C-alpha cells in the first residue's frame, strides 16, 4: 500500500519541480532580455541613457497602468448558481493555490470574495512583502467557473499573445521592489489604486514583447496543466488511502 501511495506522491513532486523549473526559466529569460538587454539581435541596436536609465531608443519608461496592452481586471462576480471555492490570499503560495478554499454560494460569499478570475489574466497579491501570483490561460481555464479570489489580489488582462510578457513583468525583481516601496496603509501595508499608478516600468518594442511571450506562453500552459494533473492525482490518492487501509483493495 505504501508503494502505491508513494508512487502518487513521487509523481506530484516531479510535476511540482517541473513547474518550478519552467517558471524560473521564464523569469531568467525576462531578466536576460529586458534587464541585461541580451535579446536576439541586441548586437545591432543602440543603447541610450534616458532619465538616468539605460534603454533602447524605441523603448519607453512609463507607468505600468498606462501600458495600453494591459487592462485592469474589474472587481465583481457575475451571478452563479453553483458552489464555488473561495481562495483567500493566504491560501496562495508563490504561483500555486495550496489551500482547499471555502465553499461559497453567490448570496453568502464573504465581501472579499469579489474576484471571478478571467482568462489571459495575471493576478498578484497587493500586500507588501508577498510574492503571490496566479495566471489563467488555456491550460487552467476550467478554474474560471470554479473559484473566486480575494480583493487582496489585483489582476491585469491582456491579449493571449502578450500573456507571457505580463507574467514576466509582474514577477520581475524590479516590479516587486516597486510594489513593496509604494505599498501604504496603517493596518495592512499594501498597494492601492493611487500607489499602483506610481509604478513605472521599462516597456520594450512590441516585437520583443511578442517574441518573448511566444517562447514563454507554452511553458505557462504546461504549468497550468501540470497543476491540474497534481490536483487529480492528490484526489485519487486521498480516495485510495482509506480503501487501502481498510483492506477493501488488495495490494
C-alpha positions in Angstrom: 0.0 0.0 0.0 2.8 2.4 0.9 4.4 1.8 -2.5 1.2 2.7 -4.4 0.8 5.9 -2.3 4.4 6.9 -2.7 4.1 6.5 -6.4 1.4 9.2 -6.4 3.5 11.4 -4.2 6.5 11.0 -6.4 4.6 12.0 -9.5 3.1 15.0 -7.7 6.6 16.0 -6.6 8.1 15.6 -10.1 5.3 17.8 -11.5 6.0 20.5 -8.9 9.7 20.6 -9.8 8.8 20.8 -13.5 6.5 23.8 -12.8 9.3 25.4 -10.7 11.8 25.0 -13.5 9.5 26.2 -16.3 8.5 29.4 -14.3 12.1 30.1 -13.2 13.4 29.8 -16.8 10.7 32.3 -17.9 11.9 34.7 -15.2 15.5 34.3 -16.1 14.8 34.9 -19.8 12.9 38.0 -18.9 15.9 39.2 -17.0 18.3 38.3 -19.8 16.2 40.2 -22.5 14.7 43.1 -20.6 17.2 43.9 -17.8 20.5 42.9 -19.3 19.4 43.7 -22.9 20.7 40.3 -24.3 17.7 39.7 -26.6 18.1 38.2 -30.1 19.7 40.8 -32.3 20.8 43.0 -29.4 24.2 43.5 -31.1 22.7 45.6 -33.8 20.8 48.1 -31.6 21.9 51.2 -29.8 21.5 51.6 -26.1 20.9 55.2 -24.9 20.8 56.8 -21.4 17.5 58.5 -20.7 16.5 59.9 -17.4 19.4 58.2 -15.8 18.4 54.8 -17.1 19.9 52.7 -19.9 17.4 51.7 -22.5 16.9 51.3 -26.2 15.9 54.3 -28.3 12.4 53.0 -29.2 11.7 51.6 -25.7 9.7 53.6 -23.2 9.8 54.0 -19.4 6.2 54.6 -18.4 3.7 54.0 -15.6 2.6 50.4 -15.6 -1.1 51.4 -15.6 -0.6 53.4 -18.8 0.5 50.4 -20.9 -2.4 50.0 -23.3 -1.8 46.3 -23.8 -2.9 45.6 -20.2 -6.3 46.3 -18.7 -7.0 46.2 -15.0 -9.4 43.3 -14.4 -12.6 44.6 -12.8 -13.9 43.5 -9.4 -17.3 41.9 -9.1 -18.6 38.4 -9.6 -21.3 37.6 -12.1 -24.3 35.7 -10.6 -23.7 32.0 -10.3 -26.0 29.2 -9.1 -23.5 26.5 -8.2 -21.0 26.3 -5.3 -17.5 27.8 -5.8 -14.2 27.7 -3.9 -13.2 31.0 -2.4 -9.4 31.1 -2.2 -8.0 33.6 0.3 -4.7 35.2 -0.4 -3.2 33.2 2.5 -4.0 30.0 0.5 -1.8 31.0 -2.3 1.9 30.1 -2.2 4.1 31.5 -5.0 2.1 30.7 -8.1 0.0 27.9 -6.7 -3.2 27.6 -4.8 -2.3 25.4 -1.8 -5.4 25.6 0.4 -8.8 23.9 -0.4 -10.6 27.2 -0.2 -14.0 27.8 1.4 -17.2 26.6 -0.3 -19.4 29.6 -1.0 -22.6 30.3 -2.9 -23.3 33.6 -4.6 -25.6 35.1 -1.9 -23.5 34.1 1.2 -19.9 34.7 -0.1 -17.6 36.9 2.0 -17.4 40.5 0.8 -13.7 40.0 0.0 -14.6 37.1 -2.4 -15.2 39.6 -5.1 -12.9 38.5 -8.0 -14.0 35.9 -10.6 -10.8 35.1 -12.4 -10.6 35.8 -16.2 -8.8 34.1 -19.0 -5.4 35.6 -20.0 -5.1 37.5 -16.7 -2.3 37.6 -14.2 -3.2 38.4 -10.6 -0.8 39.4 -7.9 -1.2 40.0 -4.1 -1.2 43.7 -3.2 0.3 43.2 0.2 3.9 44.3 0.9 6.4 41.5 1.1 4.2 38.9 -0.6 5.2 37.0 -3.7 1.9 35.5 -4.8 1.0 35.5 -8.5 -1.7 33.5 -10.3 -2.2 33.3 -14.0 -5.1 32.0 -16.1 -4.6 30.6 -19.6 -6.0 27.8 -21.8 -4.3 25.2 -19.5 -6.4 26.0 -16.4 -9.5 27.7 -18.0 -11.8 25.2 -16.2 -10.9 27.0 -12.9 -12.6 30.2 -14.1 -16.0 28.7 -13.3 -14.9 27.1 -10.1 -13.0 29.6 -7.9 -13.2 33.1 -6.5 -10.3 35.2 -5.4 -9.9 37.8 -2.7 -9.8 41.5 -3.3 -6.3 41.3 -1.7 -5.3 40.4 -5.3 -5.3 42.7 -8.3 -5.3 41.5 -11.9 -4.4 42.7 -15.3 -5.8 41.2 -18.5 -4.1 41.1 -21.9 -4.3 39.5 -25.3 -3.2 35.9 -25.2 -0.1 36.7 -27.3 1.2 39.0 -24.6 0.4 36.9 -21.5 3.9 35.5 -21.1 5.4 39.0 -21.0 2.8 40.2 -18.5 3.8 37.3 -16.2 7.5 38.0 -16.7 6.9 41.7 -15.8 4.8 41.2 -12.8 7.1 38.6 -11.3 10.3 40.6 -12.1 12.5 41.7 -9.3 12.1 45.4 -10.3 8.3 45.3 -10.3 8.2 43.5 -6.9 10.6 46.1 -5.4 8.4 48.9 -6.7 5.3 47.2 -5.2 7.0 47.0 -1.8 8.2 50.6 -1.9 4.9 52.1 -2.9 2.7 50.0 -0.6 1.0 52.1 2.1 -1.5 51.6 4.9 -1.7 51.6 8.7 -3.1 48.1 9.4 -2.2 46.3 6.3 0.6 47.7 4.1 -0.4 47.1 0.5 -0.8 48.7 -2.9 -4.0 50.8 -3.6 -5.1 52.4 -6.8 -3.1 55.5 -6.2 0.1 53.8 -5.3 -0.3 51.3 -8.2 -0.2 54.3 -10.6 3.3 55.3 -9.3 4.9 52.0 -10.5 6.9 52.7 -13.7 8.4 50.0 -15.9 10.6 49.7 -18.9 8.4 48.8 -21.8 10.2 47.3 -24.8 9.4 47.3 -28.5 6.3 45.3 -29.3 8.0 42.7 -31.5 10.2 41.7 -28.5 7.1 41.5 -26.2 5.5 39.1 -28.7 8.7 37.1 -29.3 9.2 36.6 -25.5 5.6 35.6 -25.0 5.8 33.2 -27.9 8.6 31.3 -26.1 7.0 31.5 -22.6 3.3 31.0 -23.2 3.6 27.2 -23.9 5.6 26.8 -20.7 3.0 28.6 -18.7 0.2 26.5 -20.3 2.2 23.4 -19.4 2.5 24.6 -15.8 -1.3 25.0 -15.6 -1.9 21.5 -17.0 0.6 20.0 -14.5 -1.2 21.7 -11.6 -4.5 20.3 -12.8 -2.9 16.9 -13.0 -1.5 17.2 -9.5 -4.9 18.1 -8.2 -6.4 15.0 -9.8 -3.5 12.8 -8.5 -4.0 14.1 -5.0 -7.7 13.4 -5.1 -7.2 9.9 -6.4 -4.5 9.3 -3.7 -6.9 10.5 -1.0 -9.7 8.3 -2.2 -7.4 5.3 -2.3 -5.9 5.7 1.1 -8.9 4.7 3.3 -9.7 1.8 1.0 -6.1 0.5 1.1 -6.1 0.9 4.9 -9.4 -1.0 5.4 -8.3 -3.8 3.1 -11.1 -3.1 0.6 -8.5 -3.0 -2.1 -6.0 -5.9 -2.1 -2.4 -4.9 -2.9 
